[in-house]
Amino acid sequence: MGTDDARKRLTSARVATLATAGRSGETDLVPITFAVSGNRLVSVVDHKPKTTTRLRRLENIVGNPRVAVLAHGYDEDWDLLWWVRVRGDARTVTSGRGHRDAVRSLVAKYAQLVDPPPTGSVIIVEIDEWLGWSARRLHEG
């Protein structure tokens, strides 16, 4: 799968999995909602209930900014299977223009975030590697 097809599939996906690693090297996986613009992926800590505000994914990014994000499509018709993985360096922001722009793009994608819009930390991933696979090309079916 080429980068353009990978970008289209990732951009249209509704959920993905964020992989981070702590300083010890132990990996953590968490499902995320996200938006993509160019080579940047953004996700926000939304207002769903959490057991703590000290989220491991945020702590991991501070200690090791290298992350991966995986989105995939499954269907009983295996001709429709696909996945896209991106890697990049992540950072978190809690305010300012980057935060506002990220929240705006996420609110545009997810109706659940409209009222109230999220105010939590934003994860910004600068994507430097695109990799994907599909059983069929995007335009075949």
C-alpha positions as CSV (number, residue, x, y, z in Angstrom):
1,M,0.0,0.0,0.0
2,G,1.4,3.4,-0.9
3,T,1.5,6.4,1.4
4,D,-1.5,8.1,-0.3
5,D,-3.7,5.0,0.3
6,A,-2.4,4.6,3.8
7,R,-3.2,8.3,4.6
8,K,-6.7,8.0,3.2
9,R,-7.4,4.8,5.2
10,L,-5.9,6.2,8.4
11,T,-7.7,9.6,8.1
12,S,-11.1,7.8,7.6
13,A,-10.6,5.3,10.5
14,R,-12.7,6.0,13.6
15,V,-10.4,4.4,16.1
16,A,-6.8,3.4,16.4
17,T,-4.3,2.0,18.9
18,L,-1.5,4.2,20.3
19,A,1.6,2.4,21.4
20,T,4.0,4.1,23.8
21,A,7.0,2.8,25.7
22,G,8.2,4.0,29.1
23,R,11.7,4.6,30.2
24,S,12.0,0.9,31.2
25,G,11.1,-0.1,27.6
26,E,7.8,-1.7,28.6
27,T,5.1,-0.9,26.0
28,D,1.6,0.2,26.6
29,L,-1.3,0.2,24.2
30,V,-4.4,2.3,24.4
31,P,-7.3,2.8,22.0
32,I,-7.6,6.4,20.8
33,T,-9.8,8.7,18.7
34,F,-7.7,10.9,16.5
35,A,-7.5,13.2,13.5
36,V,-4.9,13.4,10.8
37,S,-3.7,16.4,8.8
38,G,-0.8,15.9,6.5
39,N,2.0,14.2,8.5
40,R,0.5,15.1,11.8
41,L,-1.8,13.0,14.0
42,V,-3.6,14.5,17.0
43,S,-5.5,12.9,19.9
44,V,-6.9,14.4,23.0
45,V,-7.6,13.1,26.5
46,D,-11.3,13.4,26.4
47,H,-13.9,13.8,29.2
48,K,-14.8,10.1,29.5
49,P,-14.3,8.9,33.1
50,K,-10.7,7.9,33.9
51,T,-9.3,6.2,37.1
52,T,-6.6,8.8,37.2
53,T,-5.5,12.0,35.5
54,R,-1.8,10.8,35.5
55,L,-2.1,8.7,32.4
56,R,0.7,6.4,31.5
57,R,0.6,7.3,27.8
58,L,1.4,10.9,28.7
59,E,4.1,10.0,31.1
60,N,5.6,7.6,28.5
61,I,5.7,10.3,25.9
62,V,7.6,12.6,28.2
63,G,10.2,9.9,28.8
64,N,10.3,8.4,25.3
65,P,8.6,10.5,22.5
66,R,8.8,7.7,19.9
67,V,5.3,6.2,19.3
68,A,3.4,4.1,16.9
69,V,-0.3,4.2,15.9
70,L,-2.2,1.3,14.3
71,A,-5.6,1.4,12.6
72,H,-7.2,-1.5,10.8
73,G,-10.3,-2.6,9.1
74,Y,-11.6,-6.1,9.7
75,D,-14.4,-7.8,7.7
76,E,-15.5,-11.4,7.5
77,D,-14.8,-11.0,3.8
78,W,-11.0,-11.1,4.0
79,D,-10.6,-9.3,0.7
80,L,-11.6,-6.2,2.6
81,L,-8.9,-6.5,5.3
82,W,-6.4,-3.6,5.8
83,W,-4.1,-2.0,8.3
84,V,-2.0,1.2,8.5
85,R,0.8,1.8,11.0
86,V,2.5,5.2,11.5
87,R,5.5,6.0,13.6
88,G,6.7,9.3,14.8
89,D,7.8,11.6,17.6
90,A,5.0,12.7,20.0
91,R,4.7,15.6,22.3
92,T,1.9,16.7,24.6
93,V,0.4,20.2,24.9
94,T,-2.2,21.5,27.4
95,S,-2.9,25.0,26.0
96,G,-2.2,27.4,23.2
97,R,-2.8,27.3,19.5
98,G,-1.6,23.7,19.0
99,H,-4.1,22.6,21.6
100,R,-7.0,24.6,20.1
101,D,-6.3,23.5,16.6
102,A,-6.2,19.8,17.6
103,V,-9.4,20.0,19.6
104,R,-11.1,21.8,16.7
105,S,-10.1,19.0,14.3
106,L,-11.3,16.3,16.7
107,V,-14.6,18.0,17.4
108,A,-15.1,18.2,13.6
109,K,-14.6,14.4,13.3
110,Y,-16.4,13.2,16.4
111,A,-19.9,14.4,17.3
112,Q,-19.4,13.0,20.8
113,L,-16.7,15.7,21.5
114,V,-18.9,18.7,20.5
115,D,-20.6,19.5,23.8
116,P,-18.5,19.9,25.9
117,P,-15.3,20.0,23.9
118,P,-12.4,18.2,25.5
119,T,-10.0,20.3,27.6
120,G,-7.4,17.5,28.4
121,S,-3.9,17.1,27.2
122,V,-3.4,16.8,23.4
123,I,-1.0,14.4,21.9
124,I,0.6,15.5,18.7
125,V,2.5,13.0,16.6
126,E,4.8,14.2,13.8
127,I,4.6,11.2,11.5
128,D,7.8,10.2,9.8
129,E,7.0,6.6,8.7
130,W,3.9,5.3,7.0
131,L,3.3,1.6,6.5
132,G,0.2,-0.2,5.4
133,W,-1.3,-3.3,3.8
134,S,-4.6,-4.2,2.2
135,A,-6.0,-7.2,0.6
136,R,-7.3,-4.9,-2.2
137,R,-6.3,-1.5,-3.3
138,L,-8.6,1.3,-2.0
139,H,-10.0,2.1,-5.5
140,E,-10.8,-1.5,-6.4
141,G,-13.9,-1.8,-4.3
